[in-house]
């Protein structure tokens, strides 16, 4: 598919979520890459411009480089569906469900896919008895996170009982319900996917090694303290099992276009556990999808063009497959 056939393209970036800063970095990279390939691409920040002007200004399709709320949760996808403007990534339902870590875990469990044990605490569940119940059920250490945020925003690792209440308070700054999750001791990995349905394929697994296990917001995007291995160096059967469950989760959630699953591989028995599915992954200089694609011989600019070629609508009669 030649660059000219895409027409006028909006790279949606920025937005109003807590991940705005990272979205601007992702979008700037995508915009530069598409323009280098001859695409008539333009930056479009929904926090600064009315979304309906996309149609009025003749945009033929959108590359969604938004992260978090109002960009990755089905809302922007629904608006684009109403306008009839094709977009990259998953549709309304898959985006909405995958953005909600609680709903994602429920679906994964229903499909028989491995995910860490968890408890959800509402705003009224902050008593000593509630906290003691969480500790008794999940043990220590555990992870506390807001269910609808990404980029490690609002996340705490709790290693002592007295840390649980402050961790809940931090996560509750972002939303009322808080997810408490069993901490899987082992290696953190991620596995991107490109395509849709039976034609979706997993890209090489990336193994993540952060200082003291602190793969947090700062280390993810603004330092070089984290080391990445891609190829992962994992045994072939382990990488194959990771790819298998990631593709199963991707299809069960109804994802399309592209995505990236985050997992932990338990040290004691090498069993992988699904943590979440990202339907609008980062595309910054530190991001993992471009890193994985490079290991397969696909450069950043070509990756952006491939993803743009997969832009579609829920209402399309058939989803495009990987070019």
QUIDAZI-V135876 format. One line per field, one symbol per residue. ss: DSSP state (2 for helix, 1 for strand, 0 for the rest). psi: psi as a letter, one per 30 degrees, with the letter a starting at -180 (. if undefined). burial: # if it has 24 or more other ideal C-beta (glycine too) atoms within 12 Angstrom, else .. Layout:
ss = ???
psi = ???
burial = ???
This chain:
ss = 00222201111100000002222222222222222200011111000000002222000011110000000000222222222001100002222222202222222222000010011110000002222222222200011111000000000111000022222222220000011111000111111111002220110001111022200022222000001110000002222222222222222200000111111111000001111111000000000222222220000222222222200100000000000
psi = jlefffakkkjklcaglfgeeeeeeeeeeeeeeeefggkikkkjjfffkkeffeeeggkflkjjgkkakgeggfeeeeeeeefgjkllalaeeeeeeffjfeeeeeeeeeggkkkkllkkklffigleeeeeeeeeefakllkklkfglaggkgkkkjfkeffeeeeeeeeffflekkkkkkkjjbkklljlkkakbffkkklkkkkkjlkggiiaeefefglgfkkkjjlfglkeeeeeeeeefeeeeeeefglldllkkklkjkeeggkkkkelkkfilkhafglfeeeeeefggjleeeeeeeeefgkalefkekkllk.
burial = .....#.########.###################.#.########....#..#....###################.##..#.########.############.##....####.####....#....#..##..#.###################.....##.##.###.##.########.###########...#########.#..#.###.###....#.#.#.#.#...##.#########################......#############.########.##.#.##.############....##.#.
